[in-house]
Amino acid sequence: MCNLQVDSISINCSGSMVCAVATLPGSGGCQDSRLFVYSAELNNSLVFDFAKDLKAPRAARWDMKDPRLLAVQMVPLTRTQGAGSGDRLSSSSDNREEEAVAGAAAAVPSRGLEIAVMFVTADAGLLLQEYQDLQQVGALGFLGVAAPHLLVHRKTMITTPGAPPRHSNVTKVTLQGFSGMEDADTATRQALLDFNYHLAVGKLEEAFKAVAALKSPSVWRSMAHMAIKNKRLDVAGE
């Protein structure tokens, strides 16, 4: 990441992965469009570029228990953002393509808080699952992820029987892939995560094995949601 300023780093719960987001030097604080992950197992770095989606990572947090699950706060890509030109050599055609992306990004209206949900492993690399817009729930900031929830900053009134109402600045928002599974037990949560991961890497037999013992209709609705997101309509129809 030469010629980049690292803004933040985050280590997963097993200590096997470290992710970083950065800003471009001399850009007035514009985020680089790439997410960088160092794998201790590979002793090498993995990179995911969000420029094609006209987005850039601002902060990243690993799940508290699953070392594969990563949630990334996104910001819209602006005209001065993109992969750092000083970090690699590029041809004139590459430059024209980057200019076209940057020009299109300048026309994209600013959006609310948005999170990219990803799986990251040494074997499969960085796998984008989906984007989740938190503007509709009134979130003011992103704090972390603990499947099946995202932890966000939002002022909320909490009422408890026998106690006076109190304010909280931390609220849980259900991940889209866990809709209807907010109260899932540990075994169900892990089975659904395993299903989503195996589906993302194309291991259908392993995906079905992960959830074979689950009978809840909510689980199967969540599975169908992720199958459609991964463009696996054959799986969604099972």
C-alpha positions in Angstrom: 0.0 0.0 0.0 2.8 2.4 -0.9 1.8 6.1 -1.2 -1.4 5.5 0.8 -2.4 6.6 4.3 -3.9 3.8 6.4 -7.0 5.1 8.2 -7.9 2.0 10.3 -7.1 -1.6 10.7 -9.1 -4.5 12.2 -8.1 -8.0 13.2 -10.5 -11.0 13.0 -11.4 -13.0 16.1 -8.9 -15.8 15.2 -6.0 -13.4 14.6 -5.5 -14.9 11.1 -6.6 -11.9 9.0 -6.0 -8.1 9.2 -8.0 -5.7 7.1 -7.2 -2.1 6.4 -8.8 0.9 4.6 -6.8 3.9 3.4 -7.1 7.4 1.9 -5.3 8.8 -1.1 -2.4 11.2 -0.4 -3.1 14.8 -1.4 -6.8 14.1 -2.0 -8.2 16.0 0.9 -9.2 12.8 2.7 -10.8 10.9 -0.2 -11.0 7.1 0.5 -9.1 4.7 -1.7 -11.6 2.3 -3.4 -9.8 -0.8 -2.3 -10.1 -2.9 0.8 -6.8 -4.6 1.8 -6.6 -7.8 3.8 -3.4 -9.5 5.0 -3.7 -13.3 5.5 -1.3 -14.8 8.0 -1.9 -18.2 6.5 -0.9 -17.1 3.0 1.6 -14.6 4.3 0.3 -12.3 1.5 -2.2 -9.6 0.9 -5.7 -9.8 -0.7 -7.4 -6.9 -2.4 -11.0 -6.1 -3.3 -11.7 -3.0 -5.4 -15.2 -1.4 -5.0 -14.7 1.1 -7.8 -16.9 -0.9 -10.2 -19.8 -0.3 -7.8 -18.9 3.4 -7.5 -18.1 2.9 -3.8 -15.1 3.1 -1.4 -14.6 1.5 2.0 -14.5 3.8 5.0 -14.3 1.4 7.9 -14.3 -2.4 8.3 -15.2 -4.7 11.3 -15.0 -8.4 11.6 -17.7 -10.6 13.2 -17.1 -11.2 16.9 -17.2 -15.0 16.6 -16.9 -16.0 12.9 -13.4 -15.2 11.5 -14.7 -15.2 7.9 -17.4 -12.6 8.2 -16.5 -9.0 7.5 -18.8 -5.9 7.4 -17.5 -2.8 5.6 -19.0 0.7 5.8 -19.1 2.3 2.4 -19.1 5.8 1.0 -19.9 6.9 -2.5 -16.9 7.2 -4.9 -16.2 10.7 -5.9 -14.3 12.1 -8.9 -11.0 12.2 -7.0 -11.3 8.7 -5.6 -10.3 5.4 -6.9 -7.3 3.0 -6.7 -4.1 4.9 -6.0 -2.3 5.6 -9.3 1.0 5.7 -7.4 0.4 2.2 -6.2 0.6 0.5 -9.6 1.5 1.0 -13.2 -1.4 1.4 -15.6 -1.7 1.7 -19.4 -3.4 4.6 -21.2 -6.5 2.4 -21.7 -6.6 1.7 -17.9 -6.5 5.4 -17.3 -9.4 6.1 -19.7 -11.4 3.4 -17.9 -10.7 4.9 -14.5 -11.6 8.3 -15.7 -14.9 7.0 -17.1 -15.7 5.4 -13.7 -14.7 8.5 -11.8 -16.9 10.7 -14.1 -19.9 8.4 -13.6 -19.3 8.4 -9.8 -19.5 12.2 -9.7 -23.1 11.9 -10.9 -24.1 9.4 -8.2 -26.2 11.1 -5.5 -25.0 10.8 -1.9 -26.6 7.9 0.0 -27.1 7.1 3.6 -25.1 4.6 5.7 -24.4 1.5 3.6 -22.7 -1.7 4.6 -21.0 -4.3 2.4 -21.2 -7.8 3.9 -18.4 -10.1 2.9 -16.7 -13.4 3.5 -12.9 -13.5 3.6 -10.8 -16.7 3.7 -7.3 -17.7 2.5 -8.8 -20.3 0.2 -11.6 -18.2 -1.5 -10.3 -14.7 -1.1 -12.7 -11.8 -0.6 -16.3 -12.6 -1.5 -18.9 -9.8 -1.6 -22.3 -11.0 -0.4 -24.5 -8.0 -0.6 -24.9 -4.3 0.3 -27.3 -3.3 3.1 -28.6 0.2 3.3 -29.1 1.4 6.9 -30.6 4.8 6.1 -34.1 3.6 6.5 -33.5 2.6 10.1 -32.0 6.0 11.0 -28.5 4.7 11.8 -26.0 7.5 12.4 -22.8 5.3 12.4 -21.5 1.8 12.1 -20.0 0.1 15.1 -19.5 -3.6 14.4 -21.0 -6.9 13.4 -22.2 -9.9 15.5 -24.2 -12.2 13.3 -27.2 -12.1 13.0 -26.9 -8.4 13.7 -25.1 -5.2 12.7 -24.3 -2.9 15.6 -25.0 0.7 14.7 -25.1 4.1 16.4 -28.7 5.3 16.8 -30.5 6.9 19.7 -33.2 4.6 21.0 -35.5 4.6 24.0 -35.3 1.4 25.9 -38.1 0.4 28.3 -37.7 -2.4 30.9 -40.5 -3.6 33.2 -40.0 -2.1 36.7 -37.4 0.4 35.6 -37.6 4.0 34.2 -37.1 4.4 30.4 -33.5 5.1 29.3 -31.7 6.1 26.2 -29.2 3.9 24.4 -26.8 5.0 21.6 -26.3 1.4 20.3 -28.9 -0.5 18.3 -28.9 -3.9 16.7 -30.0 -4.1 13.0 -30.6 -7.6 11.5 -28.5 -8.6 8.6 -30.6 -9.1 5.5 -29.4 -12.7 5.2 -30.8 -13.4 8.7 -34.2 -11.7 8.3 -36.7 -13.5 10.6 -33.8 -15.2 12.4 -33.0 -12.5 15.0 -33.4 -14.9 17.9 -31.7 -17.9 16.3 -29.7 -20.1 18.6 -25.9 -20.5 18.2 -26.2 -23.7 16.2 -28.7 -22.3 13.7 -26.7 -19.1 13.3 -23.6 -21.0 12.5 -25.4 -23.4 10.1 -26.8 -20.4 8.2 -23.4 -18.7 8.0 -21.8 -22.0 6.7 -24.6 -22.3 4.1 -24.0 -18.8 2.9 -20.3 -19.2 2.7 -20.4 -22.6 0.9 -23.0 -21.1 -1.5 -20.7 -18.1 -2.2 -17.8 -20.4 -3.2 -20.0 -22.7 -5.2 -19.9 -25.8 -3.0 -23.5 -26.7 -3.2 -23.2 -30.1 -1.5 -21.5 -28.6 1.5 -24.1 -25.8 1.6 -27.0 -28.3 1.9 -25.1 -30.4 4.4 -24.7 -27.3 6.6 -28.5 -26.9 7.0 -29.8 -30.4 6.5 -31.0 -30.7 10.1 -32.8 -27.3 10.2 -36.5 -27.4 9.7 -37.5 -23.8 10.5 -39.4 -22.0 7.7 -37.5 -18.8 8.6 -34.2 -20.5 8.0 -35.3 -21.7 4.6 -36.6 -18.2 3.7 -33.2 -16.8 4.7 -31.5 -19.4 2.6 -33.7 -18.6 -0.4 -32.8 -14.9 0.0 -29.1 -15.6 -0.2 -29.4 -18.0 -3.0 -31.2 -15.3 -5.1 -28.5 -12.8 -4.1 -25.8 -15.2 -5.3 -27.8 -15.8 -8.5 -28.4 -19.4 -7.7 -32.0 -19.8 -8.6 -31.6 -23.6 -8.8 -30.8 -23.6 -5.1 -33.6 -21.1 -4.2 -36.1 -23.4 -5.8 -35.1 -26.5 -3.8 
